[in-house]
Amino acid sequence: MTPPPVRHGGRILADQLRILGADRVFCVPGESFLGLLDGLHDHAQAIQTVSCRHESGATNMAEAHAKLTGRPGIAAVTRGPGATNGANGLHTAFHDSTPMILFVGQVERAMMDRGAFQEMDYRRVFGEMAKWIAQIDDTARIPEYLSRAWATALAGRPGPVVLALPEETLEGEATVEDVRPHVPVESYPSPQALARLEELLARAENPVMVLGGPNWSPEAAEAAATVAEAQGLPVLTAFRRQDFIDQEHPHYAGTLGLGANAKLIRRIKEDCDLVLSVGCRFSEIASQGYTLLGVPNPRQSLIFVHPSPEEHGAVHHGALEIACGPAAFLEAAGALPRRAASPAIKEMRAEHEAFRAPPGKAPGALDLAECMTAMRRILPDDAIVSNGAGNYSVWLHRFFPHRRHRTQLAPTSGSMGYGVPAAVAAKLAHPDRPAVCVAGDGCFLMTAQELATAHQYAAPIISIVVNNGMYGTIRMHQERKHPGRVAATQLENPDFVTLAKAYRGDGERVERTEDFAPALERALAATGPGGRSYLIELTVDEEALTPVQTLSEARAQGEASLGARPEPADAIPPKEPEA
């Protein structure tokens, strides 16, 4: 047997990434990991190294890439400021249960614990943002650490792993064997659990199935629809997991997100007697502030299916707990006897269709609801739509139905600035599919510089910038709590169309609803093969705060609430001193 060759640490690390199946590394280059960059040079045909313009762009691209591929997204950042900049995407990966590996350059070992240039203890810095954080001090142990990192990122509830890389580790040489390709470990429902599942479903009169969480695939999404049909279940999706089933499916009844259908929430709270949760953890948004089910004992019979044993009983205690992934569970559930359809399915579907129909009237000349429905008509079903955080996303999630799995890239962490890098990652992964970023004016400018990355790597995206001249979500809360006292939420924006052209793209401004559809058609044509990025700026009246409330109404709500409060102590005249 031929002994392994002598390699420097950066080459060893790059070799392991190739064996494990990484196809892209997103980075902002730094002198602290030059060895890794050198190693990746030898794998340029198999692993694309994407140089981004900010570390948050790199980590968010890696996170989006992982969602699209099911493999750990790989990002590399330099020490200190590079690491803290990259924390944004790491936080999103942790909350979204996305597998990811973040490599961080580290100071030389001989300089540690002296406050050396850009020195940080990453175990402390990222302690609540990663599943595992380690430092590789021995070049010969790189395959061991990376094998564990890859497996940990994918195991149970997937998430990010951080590996710190001292310079000597990457520059040092070693003779070491390579890792073997990773084989995921899968768990399955027991016969006893399936028998109990059948019993609970048979007794239920008004059940629902909720889809969410990690480890989904197109096959799992199809299996979920099949099980819903066989068991006669209405289907809901968790916050920003709306592409886990075709939203035109007759059993689909809505999403448990921000601005959810009030009729749907009332049905679950008052009428529903069983919730089959496949992957959904019922965190704050999906649980509507932990009010939907009851904590810790749900009012409904809860069947809780999640791959991580640690999630079982963490917030809600289920009538049946099954620790396995959605694909294995749905395969097993597909063998259950068929069940009569819930009589509520048609009613719930009708309520959902009424909810997602544009209300027909909006402040100003541009109606976002009509724009989102036009976007659905024009874009192909496989278009990938990304967004960050802000009130604008409520229109997108409500009025744009997803037809195929992994056409939605949206952070459940509620992170602004996610949309642009996610769209770039989507276009790199699927160059034949349109990648559309929908962003507010504040959200867009947090990562707009990644349009330069899109141009450099021939990954043209469509950016739809909703410009209302303010941080809309914060202004909403400001008006409700401190009506009329506007501070820090107004924005003076650049000329977005000119900005797009500066990044070698093109664009146009749309001020009327009827002008949006032709603009989107032009954007699709411009971003085709050999094309360039295209930006559509939507100028929106600031009164269009949400689909159901104007800015003036939010202020009136705040004034009414303020009038009901006791007068503050400093507004009460001091008592006259006694004689």
C-alpha positions in Angstrom: 0.0 0.0 0.0 1.4 3.4 -1.0 1.8 5.7 1.9 0.0 9.1 1.7 2.0 12.0 0.3 3.4 14.7 2.4 1.1 17.7 2.2 0.8 21.1 3.8 -2.3 21.7 6.0 -4.1 23.9 3.5 -3.9 21.2 0.8 -4.9 18.5 3.3 -8.0 20.5 4.2 -8.9 21.2 0.6 -8.5 17.5 -0.2 -10.9 16.5 2.5 -13.5 19.0 1.3 -13.3 17.5 -2.1 -13.8 14.0 -0.8 -16.7 15.0 1.4 -18.5 16.6 -1.6 -18.1 20.4 -1.1 -18.4 22.2 -4.5 -18.2 25.8 -3.3 -16.3 27.8 -0.7 -17.5 31.3 0.0 -14.9 33.6 1.5 -13.4 37.0 1.9 -9.7 36.2 1.5 -7.4 36.8 4.5 -3.7 36.3 5.2 -4.6 34.0 8.1 -5.8 31.2 5.8 -3.6 31.6 2.8 -2.7 27.9 3.1 -6.4 26.9 2.5 -6.6 29.2 -0.5 -3.5 27.6 -1.9 -5.0 24.1 -1.4 -8.2 25.1 -3.1 -6.3 26.3 -6.1 -5.5 22.6 -6.9 -9.2 21.8 -6.8 -10.4 24.7 -8.9 -12.2 22.4 -11.4 -14.3 20.7 -8.6 -14.6 23.4 -5.9 -15.4 27.0 -6.9 -13.9 29.5 -4.6 -16.2 32.5 -4.5 -14.6 35.7 -3.3 -17.3 38.0 -1.7 -17.3 41.6 -0.7 -18.2 41.2 2.9 -18.0 38.3 5.3 -21.7 38.5 6.1 -22.2 38.0 2.3 -20.0 35.0 2.4 -21.6 33.3 5.3 -25.1 34.0 4.0 -24.2 32.6 0.6 -22.9 29.5 2.3 -26.1 29.2 4.3 -28.3 29.6 1.2 -26.1 27.1 -0.7 -26.6 24.5 2.0 -30.4 25.0 1.9 -30.4 24.4 -1.8 -28.1 21.4 -1.9 -28.6 19.6 1.5 -24.8 19.6 2.0 -22.9 21.8 4.5 -22.3 25.2 3.2 -18.6 26.2 3.4 -17.4 29.7 4.3 -13.9 30.9 5.2 -13.2 34.2 6.9 -10.1 35.8 8.5 -9.6 36.3 12.2 -11.0 39.0 14.4 -13.1 41.5 12.3 -13.6 38.9 9.6 -15.0 36.4 12.0 -17.4 38.9 13.7 -18.6 40.2 10.3 -19.3 36.6 9.4 -21.4 36.0 12.5 -24.5 37.1 10.7 -24.8 34.1 8.5 -23.7 31.8 11.3 -26.6 33.0 13.4 -29.0 32.4 10.6 -27.7 28.9 10.0 -28.1 28.1 13.7 -31.7 29.3 13.9 -32.7 27.9 10.5 -31.1 24.5 11.3 -28.9 24.7 8.2 -25.7 22.6 8.0 -22.6 24.8 7.6 -18.9 24.8 8.3 -17.2 28.1 9.0 -13.4 28.2 8.8 -11.8 31.0 10.7 -8.1 32.0 10.5 -6.4 32.2 13.9 -3.2 33.8 15.2 -0.1 31.7 15.6 -0.2 29.4 18.5 2.9 30.9 20.1 1.1 34.3 20.3 -2.1 33.1 21.9 -3.4 34.5 25.2 -1.3 37.6 24.8 -3.9 39.8 23.1 -2.2 39.4 19.7 -3.3 41.2 16.6 -7.0 40.3 16.0 -6.8 37.4 18.5 -10.2 36.0 19.7 -11.3 32.9 21.5 -13.9 31.6 19.1 -15.4 29.2 21.5 -16.5 32.1 23.6 -17.4 34.4 20.6 -19.6 31.9 18.9 -20.7 29.9 21.9 -24.5 30.2 21.3 -24.3 30.3 17.5 -22.9 26.9 16.6 -23.3 23.2 17.4 -19.6 22.7 17.8 -16.6 25.0 17.9 -13.0 23.7 17.8 -9.5 24.7 17.0 -7.2 22.4 15.0 -3.7 22.7 16.5 -2.2 19.7 14.8 -1.9 19.5 11.0 -2.1 15.7 11.1 -5.5 15.9 12.7 -7.2 18.0 10.0 -9.0 15.0 8.4 -10.3 13.9 11.8 -11.6 17.3 12.7 -13.2 17.9 9.4 -14.9 14.5 9.4 -16.4 15.3 12.7 -17.4 18.8 11.6 -19.2 17.5 8.5 -21.0 14.8 10.5 -22.0 17.2 13.3 -23.3 19.8 10.9 -25.7 17.2 9.4 -26.6 15.2 12.5 -29.9 15.5 14.3 -31.0 19.1 14.1 -28.5 20.3 11.5 -26.5 23.5 12.1 -23.2 25.3 11.8 -19.8 24.2 13.0 -16.8 26.6 13.5 -13.2 25.4 13.0 -10.4 27.8 14.0 -7.2 27.4 12.0 -3.9 28.7 13.4 -1.5 29.7 10.7 1.0 26.9 11.6 -1.8 24.3 11.1 -2.4 25.3 7.5 1.3 25.9 6.7 2.7 22.8 8.5 3.2 19.5 6.7 2.0 16.0 7.6 1.6 12.5 6.2 -2.0 11.5 6.9 -4.7 9.4 5.5 -7.8 11.1 3.9 -11.3 10.8 5.3 -13.9 8.5 3.8 -17.1 9.9 2.2 -19.7 10.7 4.8 -22.7 8.3 5.1 -25.6 9.9 7.0 -27.1 8.0 9.9 -30.9 7.8 9.6 -33.4 6.8 12.3 -36.9 5.5 11.7 -40.2 5.3 13.6 -40.6 2.2 15.6 -43.6 -0.2 15.0 -45.0 0.9 18.3 -44.8 4.6 17.3 -46.6 3.9 14.0 -49.3 1.9 15.8 -49.8 4.8 18.2 -49.8 7.3 15.3 -52.5 5.3 13.5 -54.6 5.2 16.8 -54.3 9.0 17.3 -55.2 9.8 13.7 -58.2 7.5 13.8 -59.6 9.3 16.9 -59.0 12.8 15.6 -62.0 14.8 14.2 -60.2 18.1 13.2 -56.5 17.3 12.6 -53.9 19.3 10.8 -50.4 18.5 9.5 -47.7 21.2 9.9 -44.5 21.0 7.8 -41.2 22.7 8.8 -37.7 22.3 10.1 -34.6 20.7 8.5 -33.7 17.8 6.2 -36.4 18.3 3.5 -36.0 17.4 -0.2 -38.2 17.4 -3.3 -39.0 13.8 -2.6 -40.0 14.5 1.0 -42.2 17.3 -0.1 -44.0 15.0 -2.5 -44.3 12.4 0.2 -45.9 15.0 2.5 -48.6 15.7 -0.1 -49.2 12.0 -0.5 -49.6 11.4 3.2 -51.9 14.4 3.5 -54.1 13.0 0.8 -54.2 9.5 2.2 -54.9 10.6 5.8 -57.2 13.4 4.8 -55.2 16.2 6.5 -55.2 19.9 5.9 -51.5 21.0 5.5 -49.9 24.1 7.0 -46.3 25.3 6.6 -44.1 26.9 9.3 -42.6 30.3 9.1 -40.6 30.7 5.9 -41.0 27.0 5.0 -43.7 27.7 2.4 -42.0 25.7 -0.3 -42.3 22.3 1.5 -45.5 21.6 -0.4 -47.1 22.9 -3.6 -49.2 25.8 -2.3 -51.7 25.2 -5.0 -52.4 21.7 -3.6 -56.1 21.4 -2.5 -55.0 20.4 1.0 -52.8 23.4 1.6 -54.4 25.8 4.0 -51.8 28.5 4.9 -48.7 29.3 6.8 -47.9 29.9 10.4 -45.9 33.1 10.0 -46.0 36.8 10.7 -49.3 38.3 9.6 -50.9 34.8 9.5 -54.6 34.4 8.6 -56.6 35.2 11.8 -59.2 32.6 10.8 -56.5 29.9 10.5 -55.1 30.7 13.9 -58.6 30.7 15.5 -59.3 27.3 14.0 -56.2 25.7 15.4 -56.7 27.3 18.8 -60.4 26.5 19.1 -61.4 23.6 16.8 -58.2 21.6 16.1 -57.8 18.4 18.2 -54.6 17.0 16.7 -51.5 18.5 15.3 -49.1 16.3 13.3 -45.9 18.3 13.3 -43.3 17.0 10.8 -40.1 18.9 11.5 -41.6 22.0 12.9 -40.3 23.0 16.4 -43.1 25.5 17.0 -40.7 28.3 17.9 -41.9 31.8 18.6 -43.2 32.8 15.1 -44.8 29.5 14.1 -46.4 29.2 17.6 -47.7 32.8 17.4 -45.8 33.8 20.5 -46.1 30.4 22.1 -49.9 30.7 22.3 -51.0 28.3 19.5 -50.7 25.0 21.3 -50.2 25.7 25.0 -46.9 25.4 27.0 -45.8 22.9 28.1 -48.9 20.8 27.6 -50.7 21.4 24.3 -54.4 21.7 24.2 -54.4 19.5 21.1 -52.9 16.0 20.8 -49.4 16.8 19.4 -47.5 14.3 17.4 -44.0 15.7 17.3 -41.7 14.4 14.6 -38.2 15.9 14.7 -34.7 14.3 14.0 -33.1 15.7 17.2 -33.9 14.0 20.5 -32.9 17.2 22.3 -35.9 19.1 20.7 -38.4 16.6 22.2 -40.0 18.1 25.3 -37.9 21.2 25.1 -41.0 23.4 24.9 -44.0 21.3 24.2 -44.8 17.8 25.4 -46.3 15.7 22.7 -48.8 12.9 22.9 -46.4 11.0 20.6 -42.7 11.9 20.1 -40.8 10.4 17.2 -37.1 11.2 16.7 -36.5 10.9 13.0 -36.2 13.0 9.9 -39.2 13.9 7.6 -38.3 11.6 4.8 -38.1 8.5 7.0 -41.2 9.4 8.8 -43.3 10.1 5.7 -42.1 6.9 4.1 -43.3 4.9 7.1 -46.6 6.9 7.4 -47.3 6.2 3.8 -48.1 2.6 4.7 -50.8 3.5 7.2 -54.4 2.7 6.3 -56.2 5.5 4.5 -58.4 7.8 6.5 -61.5 9.7 5.6 -60.8 13.3 4.7 -61.3 16.0 7.3 -64.5 17.9 6.6 -62.6 21.2 7.3 -60.2 20.8 4.3 -62.4 22.6 1.8 -63.4 25.3 4.2 -59.8 26.0 5.2 -58.6 26.0 1.6 -61.4 28.5 0.7 -60.4 30.7 3.6 -56.7 30.6 2.5 -57.6 31.5 -1.1 -59.7 34.4 0.1 -56.8 35.5 2.4 -54.2 35.5 -0.4 -56.4 37.4 -2.8 -55.2 41.0 -3.2 -57.5 43.3 -1.1 -58.0 45.6 -4.1 -57.0 48.9 -2.6 -53.7 50.2 -1.3 -52.4 53.7 -0.5 -50.6 55.3 -3.4 -50.3 54.4 -7.0 -48.4 51.1 -6.5 -50.1 48.1 -4.9 -47.6 45.5 -3.6 -50.2 42.8 -3.3 -51.0 43.1 -7.1 -47.2 43.2 -7.8 -46.6 39.9 -5.9 -49.5 38.2 -7.7 -48.1 39.5 -11.0 -44.7 38.1 -10.1 -46.3 34.7 -9.6 -47.9 34.8 -13.0 -44.7 35.8 -14.8 -42.0 33.8 -13.0 -41.5 30.1 -13.9 -42.4 27.7 -11.1 -38.7 26.9 -10.5 -37.7 30.5 -9.9 -35.8 30.9 -6.6 -37.1 33.9 -4.5 -35.1 35.2 -1.6 -35.7 37.9 1.0 -34.4 39.2 4.2 -36.5 40.9 6.9 -39.0 43.7 7.0 -42.7 44.5 6.5 -42.3 44.2 2.7 -41.8 40.4 3.2 -45.4 40.1 4.6 -46.7 40.9 1.1 -44.3 38.4 -0.5 -45.2 35.6 1.8 -48.9 36.2 1.6 -49.5 36.8 -2.1 -46.7 34.8 -3.8 -47.5 31.0 -3.6 -44.5 28.6 -4.1 -45.1 25.6 -6.3 -41.8 23.7 -6.0 -39.5 22.7 -3.2 -36.5 25.0 -2.6 -37.9 28.0 -4.4 -37.9 30.0 -1.1 -34.8 31.3 0.6 -35.7 33.3 3.7 -34.1 33.4 7.1 -36.3 32.3 10.0 -33.8 34.2 12.1 -35.4 37.4 10.7 -32.0 38.7 9.5 -31.9 41.8 7.3 -29.5 41.8 4.4 -30.0 38.1 3.6 -31.8 38.4 0.2 -29.0 39.6 -2.1 -26.3 37.1 -1.1 -28.9 34.3 -1.0 -30.0 35.1 -4.6 -26.3 35.2 -5.7 -25.8 31.7 -4.2 -29.0 30.5 -5.8 -27.8 31.7 -9.2 -24.4 30.0 -8.8 -26.0 26.7 -7.8 -28.7 26.9 -10.5 -27.6 29.1 -13.3 -30.5 28.0 -15.5 -33.2 29.2 -13.0 -34.2 32.8 -12.3 -32.9 34.1 -8.9 -35.0 37.0 -7.5 -34.2 39.0 -4.4 -37.1 40.9 -2.9 -35.8 43.4 -0.4 -36.8 46.6 1.4 -34.7 49.7 0.9 -33.0 49.3 4.3 -32.6 45.5 3.9 -31.1 45.8 0.4 -28.4 48.3 1.3 -27.0 46.1 4.0 -25.5 43.7 1.4 -26.0 45.4 -2.0 -22.2 45.2 -2.5 -22.6 41.5 -3.3 -24.0 42.7 -6.7 -20.3 43.0 -7.5 -19.9 39.3 -6.7 -22.8 38.5 -8.9 -21.2 40.4 -11.8 -17.7 38.9 -11.2 -19.0 35.3 -11.3 -21.6 35.8 -14.1 -24.5 35.1 -11.8 -27.1 37.8 -12.8 -29.9 38.2 -10.3 -33.1 40.2 -10.3 -33.4 42.6 -7.3 -36.9 44.0 -6.5 -36.3 46.9 -4.0 -39.4 48.1 -2.1 -38.5 51.7 -1.4 -40.7 53.4 1.2 -38.0 55.6 2.6 -37.9 54.1 6.0 -37.2 51.1 8.2 -40.9 50.1 7.9 -41.1 47.4 10.6 -39.5 49.6 13.2 -41.6 52.6 12.2 -44.7 50.4 12.7 -43.7 49.5 16.2 -42.6 53.1 16.9 -46.0 54.5 15.9 -47.8 51.9 17.9 -45.8 52.5 21.1 -44.7 56.1 20.6 -47.1 57.7 18.1 -45.8 60.7 16.2 -42.4 60.6 17.8 -40.4 59.5 14.8 -36.7 58.9 15.4 -34.0 57.0 13.5 -36.4 55.3 11.1 -36.4 57.7 8.2 -34.0 56.9 5.3 -32.4 59.1 2.7 -31.7 56.6 -0.1 -29.5 56.6 -3.1 -30.7 56.4 -6.7 -31.1 52.6 -6.7 -31.3 52.3 -10.5 -28.0 54.3 -10.9 -26.5 52.1 -8.1 -27.4 48.9 -10.1 -25.7 50.3 -13.2 -22.6 51.1 -11.2 -22.4 47.4 -10.4 -22.5 46.7 -14.2 -26.2 45.8 -14.1 -29.3 47.6 -15.3 -32.6 48.6 -13.9 -35.6 50.8 -13.8 -38.0 52.6 -11.4 -41.6 51.6 -11.2 -44.2 53.9 -9.6 -47.5 52.4 -10.8 -48.9 48.9 -10.4 -49.6 48.4 -14.1 -45.9 49.1 -14.9 -44.5 46.3 -12.8 -45.3 43.3 -14.9 -43.6 44.7 -18.1 -40.6 45.7 -16.0 -40.3 42.1 -14.6 -40.5 40.7 -18.1 -37.6 43.0 -19.1 -35.7 41.9 -16.0 -36.1 38.2 -16.9 -34.9 38.8 -20.4 -31.9 40.8 -19.1 -30.8 38.1 -16.7 -30.9 35.3 -19.1 -27.8 33.4 -20.4 -24.9 35.9 -20.8 -27.0 38.6 -19.2 -26.5 41.0 -16.3 -28.2 41.7 -13.0 -31.4 43.9 -13.2 -32.9 46.0 -10.4 -36.5 47.1 -10.2 -37.2 49.9 -7.7 -40.7 50.0 -6.4 -41.6 53.4 -5.0 -44.2 52.7 -2.3 -46.3 55.2 -0.4 -45.1 55.2 3.3 -48.8 54.8 4.3 -48.6 51.2 2.9 -47.3 49.8 6.2 -48.8 46.3 6.0 -51.5 44.6 3.9 -54.0 45.3 6.7 -52.8 48.5 8.4 -51.7 52.0 7.1 -49.2 54.2 8.8 -51.9 56.5 10.0 -53.9 53.6 11.4 -50.8 52.4 13.3 -50.4 55.9 14.8 -54.0 56.0 15.7 -53.7 52.7 17.4 -50.7 54.0 19.4 -52.6 57.2 20.3 -55.6 55.2 21.5 -53.3 52.9 23.6 -51.5 56.0 25.0 -54.8 57.5 26.0 -55.6 54.5 28.0 -52.3 54.5 30.0 -51.9 56.2 33.3 -50.3 59.6 33.1 -46.6 59.4 33.7 -45.4 60.7 37.1 -43.3 63.5 35.6 -46.4 64.9 33.9 -48.3 65.3 37.2 -47.9 68.8 38.8 -46.0 68.6 42.1 -48.1 68.8 45.2 -48.1 72.2 46.8 -46.2 72.1 50.0 -48.3 72.3 53.1 -48.3 75.6 55.0 
